[in-house]
Amino acid sequence: MRILLGADFHLGATMGWLGGQSAARREDLNRAFSRFVDFALRPDQKIDLVLLLGDIFDTHAPSDALVDLVQRELTRLALADLPVAAIPGTHDGYGYADSVWRSGRFPSSLVLITSPGVSRTTIQAAGRPVHLYGLAFDPARTPADPLLHMRRDETAGPGLHIGMVHGSLPASPEWEFRRRDLAIPTAELAGSGLDLLALGHYHNFLEKWFGDTLATYPGTLEGLKYSESGERSFVTVDLTDVGVAVERSPYPGRRIIDEIFDLDRAGQADLGLVKRLEELAGLDRIVRLTLTGHAPAGFDASVIRSRAANQFFHLDIEDQSLTVDERLASRLASEHTVRGLFVRKMQERLSGGPEADRPLVMAALRAGLAEFGAGEVRDED
């Protein structure tokens, strides 16, 4: 059986950090959900079951336009007789009286798990039973140890056994666990007997085995913040009699790039930064460069950013470098001190050494000047 996993689309997210591009980015999220359905319906993919793992919406009461979008796309799956099962998340939780999942606006064929504790629902997919163990987590209603009963029910009969949870594995480094994050007790997973634990809540792809049980997060298709960088992908899981296999198919969306740029390794700071921006440029790119190292006096990253911004969908440059006034080198060189000796040695290497060594020597000079009191940390806040 081939299963497509989707989670954390966060339709309607504001993303104010993108400034004037936030509205366009929200359209990217909408497009991602439609492309997800397109992928599910592709004949070459041969998808048998779609699992939606929470936070489809960024709020429990989204706009009518967003509800219409999801209703329309789920109807496409229903018309194709493709089974779909879903659990609410934390952003679009079922516990709210006006939760979108209580609206009755979605196709009747959608299997929506709404119990606050783990329940088992059996459906048919690809001509065989699939036993789904899931819950609509609600901090006010879900009992303590909510996943205690998420284990294979031997009385269920033949078929596949799949857990659906919107929660956090301890292996998910991004999360500081709170009650509403539903920490998953991994010590119990190895003995759960589940064929698959399909997860939402963590926004980057993760695949981890607990005994014979595979746990996997598909992650976001369009990143919501800089930590969701790198290539995004459609995630499918093949469950067969001989084993479990995860497949990732590249998603054709915008790419988030989050890099540290060390000015000490750039040679001439401004030219090195400009060159790196030229290498990263693209209107499908959301880029943040964090500058570290030592910058010469007069270096202004904001000017470089302004000149390059139109080459990106969005560009941030965070300058955490140390400003160094190299003009003090000539004065320090005349001192009969340790720092004077250091400056003279560096100047000798600059004037008499190979040209190829110049960037490294300049970086060493800037670092030394900063240590000897010729620099100060930038404070842009």
C-alpha positions as CSV (number, residue, x, y, z in Angstrom):
1,M,0.0,0.0,0.0
2,R,1.3,3.4,-0.9
3,I,0.4,6.3,1.5
4,L,0.9,10.0,1.0
5,L,1.5,12.0,4.2
6,G,0.7,15.7,4.5
7,A,0.9,18.0,7.5
8,D,1.4,21.5,8.7
9,F,0.3,23.5,5.7
10,H,-0.7,26.3,8.0
11,L,-3.1,27.9,5.5
12,G,-3.6,31.5,6.4
13,A,-0.4,32.0,8.4
14,T,0.5,35.7,8.5
15,M,4.3,35.5,8.2
16,G,4.9,39.2,9.0
17,W,8.6,38.6,9.0
18,L,8.4,38.7,5.2
19,G,7.1,42.2,5.1
20,G,5.6,43.2,1.8
21,Q,5.9,39.6,0.5
22,S,3.8,38.0,3.2
23,A,0.6,38.0,1.1
24,A,2.4,36.4,-1.8
25,R,3.8,33.8,0.6
26,R,0.3,33.0,1.8
27,E,-0.6,32.2,-1.8
28,D,2.4,29.9,-1.9
29,L,0.9,28.0,1.0
30,N,-2.5,27.7,-0.7
31,R,-0.7,26.5,-3.9
32,A,1.1,23.9,-1.9
33,F,-2.1,22.3,-0.7
34,S,-3.4,22.1,-4.3
35,R,-0.1,20.7,-5.5
36,F,-0.3,18.1,-2.7
37,V,-3.7,17.0,-4.1
38,D,-2.3,17.0,-7.6
39,F,0.5,14.7,-6.5
40,A,-2.0,12.4,-4.8
41,L,-4.0,12.1,-8.0
42,R,-1.0,11.5,-10.4
43,P,-1.5,8.1,-12.1
44,D,2.2,7.4,-11.9
45,Q,2.3,7.7,-8.1
46,K,-0.5,5.1,-7.5
47,I,-1.4,6.5,-4.1
48,D,-3.8,4.3,-2.2
49,L,-4.4,6.4,0.9
50,V,-3.9,10.1,2.0
51,L,-3.2,10.9,5.7
52,L,-3.5,14.6,6.9
53,L,-1.7,15.0,10.1
54,G,-2.9,18.3,11.6
55,D,-2.5,22.1,11.2
56,I,-3.9,22.2,7.8
57,F,-5.1,25.7,8.8
58,D,-3.1,28.1,10.9
59,T,-6.1,28.9,13.1
60,H,-9.2,26.9,14.2
61,A,-11.4,29.5,12.6
62,P,-10.0,30.3,9.2
63,S,-11.5,32.5,6.5
64,D,-14.3,31.2,4.3
65,A,-12.0,31.4,1.3
66,L,-9.5,29.0,2.9
67,V,-12.2,26.6,4.0
68,D,-13.6,26.7,0.4
69,L,-10.1,25.9,-0.9
70,V,-9.7,22.8,1.3
71,Q,-13.2,21.7,0.7
72,R,-12.7,21.9,-3.1
73,E,-9.4,20.0,-3.0
74,L,-10.7,17.3,-0.7
75,T,-13.7,16.9,-3.0
76,R,-11.3,16.2,-5.9
77,L,-9.9,13.3,-3.8
78,A,-13.4,12.1,-3.0
79,L,-14.4,12.1,-6.6
80,A,-11.4,10.0,-7.4
81,D,-12.4,7.5,-4.7
82,L,-9.1,8.1,-2.9
83,P,-9.5,7.5,0.9
84,V,-8.5,10.4,3.1
85,A,-8.1,10.4,6.9
86,A,-7.3,13.4,9.0
87,I,-6.6,14.6,12.6
88,P,-6.8,18.1,13.8
89,G,-3.6,19.8,15.0
90,T,-2.8,22.4,17.6
91,H,-3.4,25.5,15.5
92,D,-6.7,24.1,14.1
93,G,-7.7,22.2,17.2
94,Y,-11.0,20.4,17.5
95,G,-11.5,21.4,21.1
96,Y,-12.8,24.9,20.1
97,A,-16.6,25.2,19.9
98,D,-16.2,27.0,16.5
99,S,-13.4,24.8,15.2
100,V,-13.4,24.5,11.4
101,W,-13.5,20.8,11.8
102,R,-16.9,21.0,13.3
103,S,-18.3,23.0,10.4
104,G,-19.6,20.1,8.4
105,R,-18.2,21.7,5.2
106,F,-15.9,18.9,4.1
107,P,-16.8,15.8,2.1
108,S,-18.6,13.1,4.0
109,S,-16.0,10.6,2.8
110,L,-13.3,12.4,4.9
111,V,-12.5,10.2,7.8
112,L,-11.9,12.7,10.6
113,I,-10.7,11.5,14.0
114,T,-12.2,13.7,16.7
115,S,-11.9,11.7,19.9
116,P,-9.7,13.4,22.6
117,G,-8.2,10.1,23.5
118,V,-6.8,7.4,21.3
119,S,-9.4,5.6,19.3
120,R,-9.3,3.0,16.5
121,T,-11.0,3.6,13.2
122,T,-10.9,0.9,10.5
123,I,-11.2,1.9,6.9
124,Q,-10.7,0.2,3.5
125,A,-7.9,1.2,1.2
126,A,-6.6,-0.6,-1.8
127,G,-9.0,-3.5,-1.0
128,R,-7.6,-4.2,2.5
129,P,-8.4,-3.0,6.0
130,V,-6.4,-0.2,7.5
131,H,-6.7,0.3,11.3
132,L,-6.0,3.9,12.2
133,Y,-5.1,4.8,15.8
134,G,-5.4,8.5,16.4
135,L,-6.7,11.4,18.6
136,A,-7.7,15.0,18.3
137,F,-5.4,16.2,21.1
138,D,-7.1,18.7,23.5
139,P,-5.2,19.8,26.6
140,A,-8.5,20.3,28.4
141,R,-10.1,17.0,27.5
142,T,-7.3,14.5,26.6
143,P,-6.5,12.2,29.6
144,A,-3.1,11.9,31.1
145,D,-0.8,9.4,29.3
146,P,-2.9,9.9,26.1
147,L,-0.8,7.5,24.0
148,L,-0.9,4.6,26.4
149,H,-3.4,2.8,24.2
150,M,-1.7,3.6,20.9
151,R,-0.7,0.0,20.2
152,R,-1.8,-2.7,17.9
153,D,-5.2,-4.2,18.7
154,E,-4.9,-7.9,18.1
155,T,-8.6,-8.3,18.0
156,A,-8.9,-6.0,15.0
157,G,-8.2,-8.7,12.5
158,P,-6.0,-8.6,9.5
159,G,-4.8,-5.3,7.9
160,L,-2.3,-2.5,8.5
161,H,-2.0,-0.7,11.8
162,I,-1.1,3.0,11.5
163,G,-0.9,5.6,14.3
164,M,-1.7,9.3,13.5
165,V,-0.4,11.9,16.0
166,H,0.1,15.6,15.9
167,G,2.8,15.8,18.6
168,S,6.5,15.9,19.3
169,L,9.1,13.2,19.5
170,P,12.0,14.0,21.9
171,A,14.2,13.6,18.8
172,S,12.6,16.7,17.3
173,P,15.2,19.4,18.2
174,E,13.1,22.4,17.4
175,W,10.5,22.0,20.2
176,E,10.6,23.0,23.8
177,F,7.9,20.7,25.1
178,R,4.7,22.1,26.5
179,R,1.5,20.3,27.3
180,R,-0.2,21.4,24.1
181,D,2.8,20.0,22.1
182,L,1.9,16.4,23.1
183,A,5.3,14.9,23.9
184,I,5.4,11.3,22.5
185,P,6.7,8.7,24.9
186,T,9.2,7.0,22.6
187,A,10.0,4.2,25.1
188,E,6.7,2.7,24.4
189,L,6.8,2.9,20.6
190,A,9.1,-0.1,20.0
191,G,6.5,-2.3,21.5
192,S,3.5,-0.7,20.0
193,G,3.2,-3.2,17.1
194,L,2.3,-0.4,14.7
195,D,3.4,-0.6,11.1
196,L,3.7,3.2,10.8
197,L,3.4,6.2,13.1
198,A,2.6,9.2,10.9
199,L,3.3,12.5,12.6
200,G,2.6,16.2,12.3
201,H,3.8,19.2,14.3
202,Y,7.5,19.2,13.5
203,H,8.1,21.1,10.3
204,N,11.2,19.3,8.9
205,F,11.3,15.8,7.5
206,L,12.3,13.2,10.1
207,E,12.4,9.4,9.8
208,K,13.2,7.3,12.9
209,W,12.7,3.7,13.7
210,F,11.5,2.4,17.1
211,G,11.9,-1.4,16.9
212,D,9.8,-2.4,13.9
213,T,7.8,0.8,13.9
214,L,8.7,3.6,11.5
215,A,7.9,7.1,12.8
216,T,8.0,9.9,10.2
217,Y,7.2,13.6,9.9
218,P,6.6,14.7,6.3
219,G,7.4,18.3,7.2
220,T,6.2,21.5,5.5
221,L,6.0,21.8,1.7
222,E,6.6,25.6,2.0
223,G,8.7,26.6,4.9
224,L,7.2,29.0,7.4
225,K,10.5,30.3,9.0
226,Y,14.2,30.2,8.4
227,S,14.7,26.9,10.3
228,E,12.6,25.2,7.6
229,S,15.4,25.5,5.0
230,G,16.6,23.2,2.3
231,E,14.7,21.1,-0.2
232,R,11.1,20.2,0.7
233,S,9.4,17.1,-0.6
234,F,6.2,15.1,-1.0
235,V,6.6,12.1,1.4
236,T,5.1,8.7,0.6
237,V,5.4,5.5,2.6
238,D,5.2,2.1,0.9
239,L,3.9,-0.6,3.3
240,T,4.3,-4.1,1.9
241,D,4.6,-7.6,3.2
242,V,8.4,-7.4,3.0
243,G,8.9,-4.1,4.8
244,V,8.4,-0.3,4.9
245,A,10.0,2.2,2.6
246,V,9.9,6.0,2.7
247,E,10.2,8.0,-0.6
248,R,10.8,11.7,-0.9
249,S,9.8,13.5,-4.2
250,P,11.1,17.1,-4.6
251,Y,8.5,19.8,-4.1
252,P,8.7,22.6,-6.7
253,G,8.3,25.5,-4.3
254,R,10.4,28.4,-3.0
255,R,13.6,27.4,-1.2
256,I,14.6,28.9,2.1
257,I,18.4,29.3,2.6
258,D,19.8,30.1,6.0
259,E,23.6,30.5,6.1
260,I,26.3,31.9,8.3
261,F,28.8,34.0,6.2
262,D,32.2,34.5,7.8
263,L,33.7,37.7,6.7
264,D,37.1,36.5,7.9
265,R,37.1,34.0,5.0
266,A,35.7,36.4,2.4
267,G,38.9,38.3,1.6
268,Q,37.6,41.8,0.9
269,A,34.4,41.8,3.0
270,D,32.1,43.7,0.7
271,L,33.3,42.0,-2.5
272,G,33.1,38.6,-0.9
273,L,29.5,39.2,0.3
274,V,28.4,40.5,-3.0
275,K,29.8,37.4,-4.7
276,R,28.0,35.1,-2.3
277,L,24.7,36.9,-2.9
278,E,25.2,36.6,-6.7
279,E,25.6,32.8,-6.2
280,L,22.5,32.5,-4.1
281,A,20.3,34.9,-6.2
282,G,16.9,33.7,-7.5
283,L,13.3,35.0,-7.3
284,D,12.3,31.7,-5.8
285,R,14.7,32.1,-3.0
286,I,14.1,33.3,0.6
287,V,17.6,33.9,2.0
288,R,19.1,34.9,5.3
289,L,22.8,35.5,5.7
290,T,24.1,35.9,9.2
291,L,27.5,37.8,9.1
292,T,30.2,36.8,11.6
293,G,33.9,37.5,11.8
294,H,35.5,40.9,11.6
295,A,34.5,43.7,9.3
296,P,36.6,46.7,8.3
297,A,35.6,50.2,9.3
298,G,33.1,51.6,6.8
299,F,31.6,48.2,5.9
300,D,27.8,48.6,5.6
301,A,25.9,45.4,5.0
302,S,22.6,47.2,4.7
303,V,23.7,49.0,1.6
304,I,24.7,45.7,0.0
305,R,21.4,44.2,0.9
306,S,19.5,47.1,-0.6
307,R,21.3,46.7,-3.9
308,A,20.8,42.9,-4.1
309,A,17.2,42.7,-2.6
310,N,15.5,42.7,-6.0
311,Q,17.3,39.5,-7.0
312,F,15.4,37.5,-4.3
313,F,11.9,36.8,-3.2
314,H,13.1,38.0,0.2
315,L,16.6,38.7,1.5
316,D,17.7,39.3,5.1
317,I,21.3,40.1,6.2
318,E,21.9,40.0,9.9
319,D,25.2,41.6,10.8
320,Q,26.7,40.0,13.9
321,S,30.2,40.8,12.8
322,L,32.8,42.8,14.9
323,T,33.7,46.1,13.4
324,V,37.5,46.6,13.2
325,D,39.2,50.0,12.4
326,E,42.2,48.9,10.5
327,R,43.5,52.5,10.4
328,L,44.7,52.0,13.9
329,A,47.2,49.4,12.7
330,S,49.7,52.1,11.7
331,R,49.6,53.7,15.1
332,L,49.8,50.4,17.0
333,A,52.7,49.3,14.9
334,S,55.0,51.9,16.4
335,E,54.3,50.7,20.0
336,H,57.0,48.7,21.8
337,T,54.3,46.3,23.0
338,V,53.0,42.8,22.3
339,R,50.2,44.3,20.1
340,G,52.7,46.5,18.3
341,L,54.9,43.4,17.5
342,F,51.8,41.5,16.3
343,V,50.8,44.4,13.9
344,R,54.3,44.7,12.5
345,K,54.5,40.9,11.9
346,M,51.1,41.0,10.1
347,Q,52.2,44.0,8.0
348,E,55.4,42.2,7.0
349,R,53.4,39.2,5.8
350,L,51.0,41.4,3.9
351,S,53.8,43.2,2.1
352,G,56.2,40.3,1.5
353,G,54.0,37.2,1.4
354,P,52.2,35.5,-1.5
355,E,49.1,37.2,-2.8
356,A,47.1,34.1,-2.2
357,D,47.8,34.4,1.6
358,R,46.5,37.9,1.8
359,P,42.9,37.2,2.7
360,L,43.9,34.9,5.6
361,V,46.5,37.4,6.9
362,M,44.0,40.2,6.7
363,A,41.5,38.1,8.7
364,A,44.2,37.4,11.3
365,L,45.0,41.1,11.5
366,R,41.4,42.1,12.0
367,A,40.9,39.4,14.7
368,G,44.1,40.6,16.4
369,L,43.1,44.3,16.3
370,A,39.7,43.4,17.8
371,E,41.4,41.5,20.6
372,F,43.7,44.5,21.2
373,G,40.8,46.9,21.5
374,A,40.4,48.3,17.9
375,G,37.0,46.9,17.4
376,E,33.5,46.9,18.8
377,V,30.5,44.7,18.4
378,R,27.8,46.0,16.0
379,D,24.5,46.7,17.6
380,E,21.8,47.1,15.0
381,D,19.0,46.8,17.5
